[in-house]
Amino acid sequence: MENVLFVDYQKCTGCRLCELVCAVMHDGVSNPARSRIRIVKWEDEGQYVPMICQQCEDAPCQNVCPVKAISRDPDYGFLTVDQNLCIGCRSCVSVCPFGAMNYSRIDKKVFKCDLCGGQPQCVRFCDEKAVDFVAADNLTIQKKRNAATRFFNAQKHAAVLQEQV
């Protein structure tokens, strides 16, 4: 897969617009329970974390599916659930290490992020850019740059505090 979803939880404001956009895009309803992206709030830290399918290379959800309803799109490389094959056993829900597999009580089927066919709408509507769709090759560079910036700012702050003492 050339592009991957990148989550910068420090930018997430918890507006949950991404959840609504996702539900409308896929199911035509403004219902966060139908969303493929979920915002998890860490109460103690007051932090919001967007949780999305990581499109694992050796995907546990795909490996455990007894009817092979989960497959990789040949053109874009994302994992997709064939609703006609899914029997709703939820085996994939139980093995997903990210909690990204969802179960619809209405449809009695599982569903997950399919990157909106290569044009993720959660990215398009996130003003804070807490969710972004970036080239997989550049992701490591971007993470290193962000970590270096945080480290530099922490060192600068520590030096200022040291001068005040």
N, C-alpha and C positions, 0 to 999 in steps of 0.2 A: 504494500500500500504506500503510495507516495505521500499522501497527507494524513495527518492524525489530529484528533481533537486535543487541544492543550488547555488545561484548566489552571488558572492562576487564582486560587481561592482567596488570596489577599485582596483581590479587586472586587470580589462578589459582594454586592450590597444586600442580597436576599430579596430582591424585588420579585423574583419568580416569574418574570416575563418570559424567560426561556421555556419554562414548563407550559405556560399557556400557548405560546407560539407552536411548540412541538405538538401539543394535543390538537390544536386547530389544524395544523398541517397534515397530520396523519389521520385524524378521526373526525374532523369538522366540528368538534365541540370544545368549548373553553372549560376544560375539566383537567386539573393537574394530575388526577389519578390516571389519566390516559396518556400522560407524558412519558417519553423515553428518557428524559433527563430529570433528575430529582435533586432538589436543593436540600441538603441536610444541615441543620443548625446545631452547632456545638454550643450548648447553653453556657457552660462554664467560661468559655473563651469569648462568647458573643460573636462567633465567626460562622459564616455560611460557606458551605462547600458543595459546588456542583458535582454530582456523581453521574458519570456517563460510562457506557460500555467502552472498554479499552481496545476492542477489536483484536484480542489476543491471537498471536500466531498459532500457538498450540492451544486452542480454545477449549476449556473444560466443558462449556455448554454444548459445543458441537460434538465433542467426544462422547458425552454421556447420553445424547438423544437417541432413544431406542428406535425411532422411525426415520432418522436422518432428515428431520425437518429443518435443521440449521445447516446452512451451507455458506460458502464464501462466494461473493459476487465475482465472476471472472474478469470483469472490466475494471472495477474499482477496488476490489479486495476487502470490502467490509462484509461482516457476517449478517446474514438475513434469515428470518424465520418464514418458512413456507406455511402459511395459515391453513392450506388445504391438507397438509401432512400432519401438522401438530395435533397431538391427542390430548394435550393439556395435562400431562402427567407431572409437570413441574420439576422434573429431575434437573433440568438446566438451572432453575431458580436456586435449588439447594447447593449446587456446586460452584456457582459464579462467585469468585473471590471479591468482586466489587459491588455485589448487590445490584447489578445492572439489568438482570433479567426480571421482567415484570409479568404478572399474571392478571388477566382480565376476568373478573367474575361474570361480566356480562357476556363476553365471547367464549369463555371457558378455554382460552388459549393463552400462550405466552407471547410477549412482544418485547422488543429491544431496539436500541438505537440502530438505524440503518444509514446514518449520516445524510439522511434526506437525499439519497441517491448521489451523493458527492457535493451537495450544496446545503450544508447544515444551517437550518433556519435559526437555531439557537445562537449561532455565531453572528448571523446577520442582524439580529435584534438586540444583542447584548451591547449596550452603549459603553459599558465599563471595560469591555474586552476581557472579561473574566473567563470567557470561553472563546477560543480561537481555533481556526483550522489552518495548520501550518505544515510545511514540508517536513517530513520525518527526519530528513538529514539535518535540517536547521534547528530541530528541537533541542538537541544536546547543546549546541552553541548558545541558544537563547537561555536555557536553564543555567548554564555556566555564567553567562553575562549577568543574569538576575541575581545569582548567588554572590558574584563578585561585587555587585553594587550594594547589596545588603551588608556584606562584610565590610566594605569600604566605609559605608555610612555608620556602621556600629563602631568601627575603629575611630572615626572622626569624632563621634559623640563621646567615646571614652576619653579621647585626648582633651576635649573641651572640659569634661568633668574633672580630669586630672589637673588641669590648669587652675580650676576654681578652688582646689584644695590647698 
